[in-house]
Amino acid sequence: MPKFYVYILFSEELNKYYIGSTQDIAIRLDKHLQSKKGFTSKVKDWILVRSEEFKTRTEALNRERQIKKWKSRIMIKKLIEK
């Protein structure tokens, strides 16, 4: 059965978080690090700081949207520390 993930990356250089969803975190992180365009292409120091697993893509996308709607660094930090 396929699994889907929501992940949070952190860049120390930018001091920013990036939230996304995928079926394979390792491949997705590699794509972020290799990318030549988009937000994550600005730096190459992204590290995975949190991931959550879901049974369906819909559940993962809903959770990704929920976290992004927070627009709160404090809430993201609390989630990571759990």
C-alpha contacts under 8 A as a table, 3 or more apart, distances in Angstrom:
res1	aa1	res2	aa2	distance
1	M	55	K	7.99
2	P	23	Q	7.51
2	P	55	K	6.99
2	P	56	T	7.68
3	K	23	Q	6.03
3	K	53	E	6.72
3	K	54	F	5.98
3	K	55	K	5.28
3	K	56	T	6.73
3	K	57	R	7.96
4	F	21	S	7.20
4	F	22	T	5.78
4	F	23	Q	4.52
4	F	24	D	7.52
4	F	53	E	5.80
4	F	54	F	5.10
4	F	55	K	6.18
4	F	56	T	6.14
4	F	57	R	5.75
4	F	60	A	6.16
5	Y	21	S	5.37
5	Y	22	T	5.35
5	Y	23	Q	5.94
5	Y	24	D	7.49
5	Y	25	I	7.25
5	Y	51	S	6.43
5	Y	52	E	5.46
5	Y	53	E	4.61
5	Y	54	F	5.93
5	Y	60	A	5.98
6	V	19	I	7.23
6	V	20	G	5.70
6	V	21	S	4.23
6	V	22	T	6.62
6	V	51	S	5.52
6	V	52	E	5.28
6	V	53	E	6.72
6	V	60	A	5.78
6	V	61	L	7.62
6	V	63	R	7.14
6	V	64	E	6.02
7	Y	19	I	5.78
7	Y	20	G	5.46
7	Y	21	S	5.94
7	Y	22	T	7.92
7	Y	25	I	7.46
7	Y	48	L	7.13
7	Y	49	V	7.73
7	Y	50	R	5.62
7	Y	51	S	4.24
7	Y	52	E	6.53
8	I	17	Y	6.58
8	I	18	Y	5.57
8	I	19	I	4.59
8	I	20	G	6.60
8	I	48	L	6.04
8	I	49	V	5.76
8	I	50	R	5.12
8	I	51	S	6.34
9	L	17	Y	5.54
9	L	18	Y	5.02
9	L	19	I	6.47
9	L	46	W	5.84
9	L	47	I	5.27
9	L	48	L	4.54
9	L	49	V	5.62
9	L	50	R	7.22
10	F	15	N	7.13
10	F	16	K	5.80
10	F	17	Y	4.53
10	F	18	Y	6.35
10	F	46	W	5.34
10	F	47	I	5.41
10	F	48	L	6.57
10	F	49	V	6.53
11	S	14	L	5.39
11	S	15	N	5.46
11	S	16	K	5.56
11	S	17	Y	6.55
11	S	43	V	7.56
11	S	45	D	5.56
11	S	46	W	4.66
11	S	47	I	6.63
12	E	15	N	4.63
12	E	16	K	7.05
12	E	45	D	6.97
12	E	46	W	7.65
13	E	43	V	7.23
13	E	45	D	7.10
14	L	43	V	7.57
18	Y	40	T	7.82
19	I	64	E	6.77
19	I	67	I	7.74
19	I	68	K	7.06
20	G	64	E	6.30
21	S	60	A	6.46
21	S	61	L	6.65
21	S	64	E	6.63
22	T	25	I	6.25
22	T	28	R	6.88
24	D	27	I	5.62
24	D	28	R	6.20
25	I	28	R	5.03
25	I	29	L	5.94
26	A	29	L	5.26
26	A	30	D	6.24
27	I	30	D	5.12
27	I	31	K	6.28
28	R	31	K	5.02
28	R	32	H	6.32
29	L	32	H	5.04
29	L	33	L	6.27
29	L	46	W	7.87
29	L	48	L	7.81
30	D	33	L	5.06
30	D	34	Q	6.13
31	K	34	Q	5.06
31	K	35	S	5.75
32	H	35	S	5.25
32	H	40	T	5.79
32	H	41	S	6.62
32	H	46	W	7.86
33	L	40	T	7.33
33	L	41	S	6.85
33	L	43	V	7.84
33	L	44	K	5.28
33	L	45	D	7.55
33	L	46	W	7.02
34	Q	41	S	7.40
34	Q	44	K	7.83
35	S	38	G	7.44
35	S	40	T	7.28
35	S	41	S	5.19
36	K	41	S	5.30
37	K	40	T	7.57
37	K	41	S	5.29
37	K	42	K	7.82
38	G	41	S	5.52
38	G	42	K	7.54
39	F	42	K	6.14
40	T	43	V	6.42
40	T	44	K	7.69
40	T	46	W	7.82
41	S	44	K	6.91
43	V	46	W	7.41
48	L	51	S	7.64
49	V	80	I	6.62
50	R	80	I	5.72
53	E	60	A	7.57
54	F	57	R	7.34
54	F	59	E	6.18
54	F	60	A	5.76
55	K	59	E	7.15
55	K	60	A	7.99
56	T	59	E	5.35
56	T	60	A	6.52
57	R	60	A	5.10
57	R	61	L	6.07
58	T	61	L	5.13
58	T	62	N	6.06
59	E	62	N	5.16
59	E	63	R	6.23
60	A	63	R	5.16
60	A	64	E	6.12
61	L	64	E	4.98
61	L	65	R	6.16
62	N	65	R	5.18
62	N	66	Q	6.16
63	R	66	Q	4.94
63	R	67	I	6.28
64	E	67	I	5.35
64	E	68	K	6.21
65	R	68	K	5.06
65	R	69	K	6.03
66	Q	69	K	5.23
66	Q	70	W	6.70
67	I	70	W	5.39
67	I	71	K	7.55
67	I	76	I	7.48
68	K	71	K	5.80
70	W	75	M	7.25
72	S	75	M	5.35
72	S	76	I	6.37
73	R	76	I	5.08
73	R	77	K	6.08
74	I	77	K	5.14
74	I	78	K	6.26
75	M	78	K	5.03
75	M	79	L	6.20
76	I	79	L	5.05
76	I	80	I	6.24
77	K	80	I	5.09
77	K	81	E	6.21
78	K	81	E	5.12
78	K	82	K	6.48
79	L	82	K	5.40
